[in-house]
Amino acid sequence: MASINIRCIPDNSYAIIGVVNNKRARFEIETKKNEENAEATKRNPINLVLVLDRSGSMASNNKLEFAKKAVISVLDLLHDDDVVHLVAYDDSVWNVFENACASTRQVLYSVVNGIKTGGSTFLSGGIEAGAKLFEKYVHPGYSKRMFVLSDGLANVGLQTKDEIMKAVTKYNENGIIIDSFGVGEDFDEAMMKGIAEAGRGQFFFLESAEVIVTLITKALQSVFDVCGTKAQLIIRGRNDAIVTKIWGHENIALGANLGDLHADNLRAILCDFTASATVPDGTEVEVLDYQLKYNRPDDVEGEPLIVSGQLSLTFVNDESFIQEIHPKVKILHTVQVAGEMDDRIAQLIDSNKRDDAIALITEQINLLRQVEHLDDERGMIAITTKRFITRPQITWIIFQFKKRYNSTTSSTKLTSSYFHHVSSLPFVYKTLSQSFDETAAKYPDHECYIFKSEQKRYTFKSLKDEVDSLAASLMELGFEKGDRFAVWLPNTSENVAMSFAASKLGLIKVNINPAYVGRELEYCINKVGCKGLLLSPTVKIIESLSIFRRLVPELDQHSISRELSSKLLPTLKHVILTGKQSSISGLHSYNNLIEHGKKLSHTELNERQASINPDSPVAIYYTSGTTGQPKAATLTNFGILNLVHAQWEHLGPYFTRLCVPIPFFHIFAEVVGVLNTAVAKCQIIVPAILPDTVSTMKAIHEEKCTALIGAPIIFRDILTHPDRKKYDLSSLIFAILGASPIHIDFLCQLEKEFPITRVAQGYGMTENSAILTSGMWAGDEDPKRRLGSLGRCMQRLEIKVADREGNSLPIGQQGEIWARGYPIMAGYYGDPEKTKEALTSSGWLRTGDQATMDEDGYLYFVGRQKEMIIRGGINIYPIEIENTIIEHPSVAEAQVFSIPDERHGEEVCAWIKLKPDASSCQIEDIKKFLADKLAFFKIPKYIRFVDKFIMTPTGKVQKFKLSESMVNELKEAKK
């Protein structure tokens, strides 16, 4: 036998320790708190259910008193914003909790009492009742936690391997972390208090060592990932005294007594530890210690420690790489590398020949040490060998390698259409502006936004300075937290600055389509009670300022020294105009506000920003419903920021220079494109203020864009443009399409004819902050899924295909897409009834879209929400157009529907029944009438006057038959 003592150096916060060769080893590991990591004390608030069991042995006074102390130790250490529920077996147990609450500052949120289990275990009744409380009382952003207090661990019903795995699977699929506390001999008050102080979820399992590997694997996939930065797993063996603690990303610690453990290749996460081991001769123990500090000197590398010739210690510094790689492979802190590599590695990785790829990499150990080390916050494995390749190619290889080892795909196939994308990616509890400011502090001189048509280029520092000046001036004007501020602009720099300024002040940015005219603008401002408005004098041929002046004739008599008073827009108090005009009556100049803001002290601004709750609303995007009136979907800082963060983890290597030609008022442009700078070092290239094919191609050519996002019409217009070959588009390595249905044949055509390495489609809607699923989870090895499906949901989200009652349907069966998770809207502003229709009491969003799900969680689109039209990626609802057409004095009835269109995806059509005395009315009269009331894209391209509509026997109009008839008519006309 041989002994070893390992002491981690203080700067190293992460490690992997493993026992290989199927040898028995015993480790005694002493943990200590990481006092230097202030972030480690932060956590998400907890939605906590306490389940108090009762049995004969617990009924004695001494056990009840012990239970009371245990409960108090937990309640005392909860935070003010935590929510506590109680499930009690009977009144005697309820008294335990009531007495405990009297000694603490916690207040009960809800109570379930008198649970009847119907059996010898409380699991079937108490825990089930607790799970229902989570469904009834939904708290977005909270970690769902359940504490089960029993007189002995056996009484919680987790006595066998099958029962353990069944319980883990059932509740973790719903994001619930169950904590079972025994109050018998196994535990004492000190241990209970230690658990409470940790403030993290845990399982106490009573099982033998043979299931440890299975449980740890399950924990890393489910428990650890669900809780994000604050998960913990405790596994206690009945006979082998196995105790393993795994805590969250910010402060991982492990205390282990791995008694007689003989599992091959076990991996556990360690932090700040002293380890001593007694191992048989010939046992190989690997410890990979993770160092978080940036700019690590090249000579800081662990000297191998040898036990019987086989223990090695190697320092690396990417906490996300928990994988079985030979310890000689050096993992560096870098995103892109410059060097040489053997193309055999790429081939091996692409063909999933993992061991061969690792062996080839290991052979190149000397070259690995010569890789360029770039200062960036993301970690990647550096792969270089003998042949030079381009940076985009290396970026792709690195990304695929990391993706392969960080894959959350389970070998277990789904049996019902429910998928939860578990992930170790931690939540970020900050506002958009706070996160942007942190990125700006890291990379002040890096160009983050390039506005081609405005001829403006912003570094992180210059944009932050403009945002701060704007926010300071708005604060002086009297804008308070929660005020709504409308932005009626195209794709301009002022639009972006306002996004971050709104977040900084706690305002809600209201995004309005710049093509809207008077009536639509009036509705959007009044619907949510906007206090401010930012507009441009003109947007191409649209005279925005003139339209606004007609709405607010009081403007000419108004002085900016006081608040505006408008009859039609009563809540609007301040109007800001972009452009070069120094002053126009009644309007603030954007440029003047920036100059004025530079002179103001920013002390109060910084205090204001620090006081903004990340859960607060930050933006409103208008969508529409069957009533035809737009609904104001309200999104939060937390939801948007974490979705952008998840997207960057998924697609970041492609987004180095991202081209965004789609309109900013569309949620797709903002979340998938514009806001990436809030989480990472990248460039957003804006070709023009409105979508324009030549400008987009020119921007890609001149700025060497690496990615392009947009609706299918963007790509179709580039693909068919006669001047396409005049522009070098070869820098593009990725394209993501969304906003309207896309056929797989078109995506295949793009990859074949377009100089893009990878293409995928995404699916989402305004109500879930734009991106719900992505086809890129499938990877190159599965093009049918990557191109033909909507993909799988983003990290930490849940999705299911459900029947009308919300039950998950069998795999492959068509139903409605339901989604749940952090980016789901807070609701429709001012529309509680519509909110109730869209969101269930348990937090599920009913999308209204039809799909099927396969056994790995990939969605396949079937049909859209009712009769909505998507023209060029913009949602149009027929009822709004129908109601406007009927206002014409010659119209009796109108039906609006869509027909397929090669360029826009769909075009708007209208069948109209005229009044008996209106035979003189012409189609052009209708279009002219609509031009003053609707945006141009809502005006039907095809209008037919008809005597009747095609209807069902019950009197309902069959719009799909109207569409078929119209398509046939147009085909005949072409002959």
Secondary structure, DSSP 8 states (H G I E B T S, - for coil): -EEEEEE--TTEEEEEEEEETT--BEEEEEE---TT-GGGG----EEEEEEE---TGGGSHHHHHHHHHHHHHHHTTS-TT-EEEEEESSHHHHHHHHHHHHTSS--EEEEEE----SSS-SIIIIIHHHHHHHHHS--TT-EEEEEEEESSGGGGT--SHHHHHHHHHHHHTTTEEEEEEE-STT--HHHHHHHHHHTSB--EEEE-GGGHHHHHHHIIIIIHHHHGGGB-EEEEETTT--EEEE--GGG-----B-TTB--TT--EEE-SEEEEEEE-TT-EEEEEEEE--SS--TT-------STT--EEEEE--TT--S---TTS-EES-S---SEE-HHHHHHHHTT-HHHHHHHHHHTHHHHTTS-----S--EE----SEE--HHHHHHHHHHHHHHHS----SS--SBSEEE---------S-HHHHHHHHHHH-TTSEEEEETTTTEEEEHHHHHHHHHHHHHHHHHTT--TT-EEEEE-SS-HHHHHHHHHHHHHT-EEEE--TT--HHHHHHHHHHHTEEEEEE-S-BTTB-HHHHHHHH-GGGGG--TTS----SSSTT--EEEE-SS-S-BTTBEEHHHHHHHHHHS--HHHHHHHHT--TTSEEEEEEE--TTSS-EEEEEEHHHHHHHHHHHHHHHGGGTTEEE--S-TTSHHIIIIIGGGGGTSS-EEEE--SS--HHHHHHHHHHHT-SEEEE-HHHHHHHHH-TTGGGS--TT--EEEE-SS---HHHHHHHHHHSS-SEEEEEE--GGGTS-SEEGGGS-TT-HHHHHHS-BEE-TT-EEEEE-TT--B-BTT--EEEEEESTTS-SEETT-HHHHHHHB-TTS-EEEEEEEEE-TTS-EEEEE-STT-EEETTEEE-HHHHHHHHHTSTTEEEEEEEEEEETTTEEEEEEEEEE-TT-TT--HHHHHHHHHTTS-GGGS-SEEEE-S---B-TTS-B-HHHHHHHHHHHHHHHH-
